[in-house]
Amino acid sequence: MIVKKSLLERREKVVSPWKWIPSLYFAEGLPYVIVITVSVIMYKRLGISNADIALYTSWLYLPWVIKPLWSPIVD
């Protein structure tokens, strides 16, 4: 009886690796959010128009757009 109880307790303490996947995707998106936010603030303080800011920040997103294309080469 004691052995069965300790096995059940051990199973409950083991965290499934699948629970890390949402946090991994969240962490993967953080650099993009930081880069875009900082760049918009920087461009605004430099006195650049909103249309130009949109253009420049869209170019900053390019590495994340082409990631599916170059990732097989890197791996």
N, C-alpha and C positions, 0 to 999 in steps of 0.2 A: 504494500500500500504506500509506503514511504517512497519507494523507488518510482512508482508511477507518478506520484505527486511532484517529485523533483524533475522528472522528464517533462511534465507539463509546464512547470515553471521555467525550465530552460527554453522550451519552444516559444513561450510568450516573450522572453527577453530578446530573442534573436530578431533583429530588424531585417525585413526583406530588402534586398538591394533595389527592388523596383520602386521603393518609396523615395529613392534619391533622384529619380528621373525628372520629376517636376522642378526640383530645386536646381538641377543641372541646367535645364532649359532657361530657368530664370537667371542664373548666373551667366549664361551664355549671352543673354540680351543686355546685360548691364553695361558692357563697354559701349555699345551703340547708343544707349540712352545718355551716357555721360558725354560722349563725343558730340552728339547733336545738341544737347543742352548747353554745353560750354561754348560751342561754336556759335550758336545763335546769340548768346549773351555777348560774346566777343564782337561779332559782326555788328550788333546793334549799338554797342558802345563806340565802334569806329564810324558810325553814321551811315552805314550802308542801307540801301532801300530794302524793303521787305521782299520784293521780287528777286533781287540779287541774292539775298540771304537764302531764299528757297532754292535757287539754282545751286549755290555753293554747298548747301547742306545735302542736297540730293546727290551731288558728286561724292560726298563723304560716305554715303550709303552704298556706293558701288562695290566695295569689297565684300559686303554681306550678300549682294545680289549675285555676284559671280562665284561665290563660294561653292555652289554645287558643281560648277564647271571645272574648277581647278582642284577640288579636293581629291578626286580619283588619282590625279597626277602626283599629289603630295603623299597620299597614302601608298 
